[in-house]
Amino acid sequence: MSCAIVLYEQDARSAQRVKACSAAAWEHAVRPGMPLAEAQTLLEPGAAPIQKTEVRPCFARHDVGRDREALVELAEWCEQFSPLVGLDPGDEPDTLLLEVGGLAHLFGGEAALAQAVVTACGQQGLTVHVAIADTIDAAWGFARWSQGLSDGMRSEPGSMAVIPPGDVAERDRLPVDVLRLPVRTTEQLYLRRRAGEEAVTYPNDAIRRVLERTLGVPIFQEQVMKLAVVAAGFTPGEADQLRRAMGAWRRNGHMETFHQKLLDGMRQRGLSEEFAERVFQQIRGFGEYGFPESHAASFALLVYV
């Protein structure tokens, strides 16, 4: 009987949610982000459909420090595939980045290299997602999302993808949020829409009223606060706490305490998970460049003069 491992964490509302899971748990419909109680129900003896094999569930609290240590060890082991291996930037890295330019021919091509990584990791008891692309963010996105992107399904464990350089059509199938565009491309997105190069859409009229002036892109702090209220059900007091956290998230990490509340609130109001996650990333980006509208107008005037 295989072991279905589920790591869980406690969110800002003291609810326990799945942080990550093994392939065996995934086979039984366990997914990151779902309530821990739901995962426990899915893995109960006798809960598996007839075509699924029974598993022995193993639940453990997610430990960020130990996770990073294990990832560092895995990075050193992966030097057999590339001399340049690093951890994905971030407070909780879950990805290794390998520079494989000029190395694929040693393994018989990029597809063979990707398969070699999947196979070698499998021999170590690890199930991984692998993608090779011409940019880090495209590889990151394809490692997480399946090739059949029309249904929005995330890629299954053990998947691999090799994207030809410059294949814009293939990359356009990815949801925007998984491309992890730099924060400052928010400005570029606004400029593209203002120039008529990109369509402007809104998921509902309430969000349209908040963002219509800036073509669907939250640019000012006041917009972020209103968006949290109308899209996620925040109270005005909670929206003000969010405003305070925006400018200091790199220093104290408080933005993460609002992450799950924002996602849950938007889901409850019929908004997609992709839209909710994209909004959160845009809000978090205000720690890099965001202004209240009055400050932004004053600064723009000074720069112009």
C-alpha positions in Angstrom: 0.0 0.0 0.0 1.5 3.3 -1.1 1.7 6.4 1.2 -0.3 9.5 0.3 1.6 12.4 1.8 -0.2 15.7 2.5 1.6 18.8 3.9 -0.8 21.4 5.4 -0.5 24.9 6.7 -2.7 27.3 8.7 -4.0 30.3 6.9 -4.7 33.8 8.2 -8.2 32.7 9.4 -6.8 29.8 11.4 -8.1 27.3 8.8 -5.9 24.4 7.9 -5.3 23.9 4.1 -3.3 21.6 1.9 0.1 23.1 1.0 1.4 20.3 -1.1 0.8 16.6 -1.7 2.4 13.5 -3.1 1.5 11.8 -6.4 -0.5 9.2 -4.5 -2.6 11.9 -2.8 -3.0 13.7 -6.2 -4.4 10.5 -7.7 -7.2 10.6 -5.1 -8.1 14.2 -6.0 -6.2 16.0 -3.2 -5.1 19.4 -4.4 -3.1 22.3 -2.9 -5.3 24.9 -1.4 -8.2 22.7 -0.5 -9.3 22.4 3.2 -7.4 19.8 5.1 -10.7 18.2 6.3 -11.7 17.6 2.6 -8.3 16.0 1.9 -8.8 13.7 5.0 -12.2 12.7 3.7 -10.8 11.9 0.2 -8.1 9.6 1.7 -10.3 7.8 4.2 -10.3 4.0 3.9 -13.1 3.0 1.5 -13.4 6.5 0.0 -11.4 5.7 -3.1 -13.4 4.9 -6.3 -13.3 1.3 -7.5 -10.6 2.1 -10.1 -8.3 3.6 -7.4 -6.0 1.7 -5.1 -6.2 2.2 -1.4 -3.5 4.3 0.2 -2.2 5.0 3.6 -2.6 8.7 4.4 0.2 10.7 6.1 -0.5 14.2 7.2 2.2 16.6 8.4 2.5 20.4 9.0 4.5 22.2 6.4 7.9 23.3 7.6 9.4 26.1 5.5 12.9 25.8 6.8 13.1 22.1 6.3 11.6 22.5 2.9 14.3 24.9 1.8 17.1 22.6 3.2 15.7 19.7 1.2 15.5 21.8 -1.9 19.2 22.9 -1.5 20.2 19.2 -1.2 18.2 18.4 -4.4 19.9 21.3 -6.2 23.3 19.9 -5.4 22.2 16.5 -6.7 20.8 18.1 -9.9 24.3 19.3 -10.8 24.6 16.1 -12.8 22.3 17.7 -15.4 23.8 21.3 -15.3 26.6 23.1 -13.5 24.3 26.0 -12.9 21.4 25.1 -10.5 19.6 27.6 -8.3 16.5 27.9 -6.1 13.6 30.0 -7.5 13.6 33.4 -5.8 11.0 33.9 -3.1 10.3 33.4 0.6 9.1 29.8 0.1 10.9 28.4 -3.0 9.4 25.3 -4.5 11.3 25.2 -7.8 14.8 24.5 -9.1 16.1 26.5 -12.0 18.7 24.7 -14.3 20.6 26.5 -17.0 20.7 23.9 -19.8 21.7 26.1 -22.8 24.3 24.3 -24.9 23.9 21.1 -22.8 20.9 19.3 -24.4 23.0 17.6 -27.1 24.9 15.7 -24.3 21.6 13.9 -23.5 20.3 13.5 -27.0 18.2 16.6 -27.2 16.0 18.7 -24.9 13.1 16.2 -24.8 15.6 13.5 -23.8 17.1 15.8 -21.1 13.7 16.5 -19.6 12.9 12.8 -19.6 16.3 12.0 -18.0 15.5 14.4 -15.1 12.0 12.9 -14.6 13.4 9.4 -14.7 16.3 10.1 -12.4 14.1 11.9 -9.9 11.7 9.0 -10.0 14.5 6.6 -9.1 15.0 8.7 -6.0 11.4 8.5 -5.1 10.6 12.0 -6.3 7.8 12.9 -8.7 8.5 16.2 -10.5 7.2 18.6 -13.1 9.8 19.6 -15.7 9.6 22.2 -18.5 12.2 23.6 -20.8 11.6 27.0 -22.4 13.6 30.0 -23.5 12.6 32.1 -20.5 12.6 31.2 -16.8 9.0 32.4 -16.3 7.7 30.4 -19.3 9.4 27.3 -18.0 7.9 27.9 -14.6 4.4 28.3 -16.0 4.6 25.2 -18.3 5.9 23.1 -15.4 2.7 23.9 -13.5 0.1 23.9 -16.3 -0.9 21.1 -18.6 -0.5 21.2 -22.4 -4.3 21.0 -22.7 -4.8 24.5 -21.3 -8.3 25.0 -22.6 -9.7 23.4 -19.5 -7.4 25.3 -17.2 -6.1 22.1 -15.6 -2.8 22.1 -13.7 -0.2 19.7 -15.0 -0.1 16.3 -13.3 2.9 15.1 -11.3 5.6 13.6 -13.5 4.7 15.8 -16.4 7.3 17.3 -18.8 7.1 19.9 -21.6 9.6 21.3 -24.1 8.6 24.6 -25.7 10.5 25.6 -28.9 12.2 29.0 -28.6 10.1 31.8 -29.7 6.9 29.8 -29.8 4.6 32.7 -28.9 1.4 30.9 -29.8 2.1 28.1 -27.4 3.0 30.5 -24.6 -0.2 32.5 -25.2 -2.2 29.5 -24.1 -0.8 30.0 -20.5 -2.9 31.9 -18.0 -1.2 35.3 -17.5 -0.6 34.8 -13.8 1.6 31.8 -14.2 4.0 33.7 -16.5 5.0 35.6 -13.3 5.5 38.8 -15.3 7.6 41.4 -13.4 5.6 43.8 -11.2 6.4 46.8 -13.5 4.7 45.1 -16.4 1.5 46.3 -14.8 2.4 49.7 -16.2 3.1 48.1 -19.6 -0.3 46.3 -19.5 -2.0 49.6 -18.9 -0.1 51.3 -21.8 -1.0 48.4 -24.1 -4.7 48.7 -23.3 -4.6 52.5 -23.6 -3.1 52.1 -27.1 -5.8 49.6 -28.1 -3.4 46.7 -28.4 -5.2 44.6 -25.8 -8.9 44.1 -25.0 -10.2 45.3 -21.7 -12.6 43.0 -19.8 -14.2 42.9 -16.4 -15.6 39.9 -14.5 -18.6 41.9 -13.2 -20.0 45.5 -13.0 -18.8 46.1 -9.5 -15.2 45.6 -10.5 -15.8 47.6 -13.6 -16.8 50.6 -11.5 -13.5 50.3 -9.5 -11.1 49.8 -12.4 -12.7 51.3 -15.5 -10.8 54.6 -15.2 -7.5 52.7 -15.4 -8.7 50.2 -18.0 -9.0 47.2 -15.7 -5.5 47.6 -14.1 -5.3 48.5 -10.4 -2.8 51.4 -10.3 -3.7 53.4 -7.2 -3.9 52.3 -3.5 -7.5 53.5 -3.3 -8.4 51.2 -6.1 -6.8 48.2 -4.3 -8.8 49.0 -1.1 -12.1 49.3 -3.1 -11.3 46.1 -5.0 -10.8 44.2 -1.8 -14.2 45.3 -0.6 -16.2 44.7 -3.7 -14.4 41.6 -5.0 -13.4 39.8 -1.8 -15.9 41.1 0.8 -13.4 42.9 3.0 -14.7 45.4 5.5 -13.4 49.0 5.2 -11.2 48.3 8.3 -9.7 45.2 6.8 -9.1 47.0 3.5 -7.2 49.7 5.5 -5.1 46.9 7.1 -4.4 45.6 3.6 -3.2 49.1 2.6 -0.8 49.3 5.5 0.6 45.8 4.7 1.1 46.6 1.0 4.0 49.0 1.5 5.8 46.8 4.1 5.3 43.3 2.7 9.0 42.7 1.9 10.0 43.9 5.4 7.6 41.9 7.5 5.7 39.5 5.2 2.3 40.6 6.5 0.8 40.6 3.0 0.7 36.8 3.1 -1.8 36.9 6.0 -4.3 38.4 3.5 -3.6 35.9 0.7 -6.1 33.2 1.6 -8.8 35.7 2.7 -8.6 37.4 -0.7 -8.8 34.1 -2.6 -11.6 32.7 -0.5 -13.6 36.0 -0.8 -13.3 36.1 -4.5 -14.2 32.5 -5.0 -17.3 32.9 -2.9 -18.3 35.7 -5.2 -18.0 33.6 -8.3 -14.6 34.9 -9.5 -12.1 32.4 -10.9 -9.0 31.3 -9.0 -6.8 32.5 -11.8 -8.3 36.0 -11.6 -8.1 36.0 -7.8 -4.4 35.0 -7.8 -3.6 37.6 -10.4 -5.2 40.3 -8.3 -3.3 39.2 -5.2 0.0 39.3 -7.1 -0.8 42.8 -8.4 -1.7 44.0 -4.9 1.5 42.6 -3.5 3.4 44.4 -6.2 2.3 47.7 -4.7 5.1 47.3 -2.2 7.4 48.0 -5.2 5.8 51.1 -6.7 2.3 51.9 -5.6 1.1 55.3 -4.6 -2.2 56.9 -3.4 -3.7 58.7 -6.3 -3.0 62.1 -4.8 0.7 61.3 -4.3 1.0 59.9 -7.8 -0.5 63.1 -9.3 1.9 65.3 -7.3 4.9 63.2 -8.3 3.9 63.2 -11.9 3.7 67.0 -11.9 7.1 67.3 -10.3 8.7 65.0 -12.9 7.0 66.8 -15.7 8.1 70.2 -14.5 
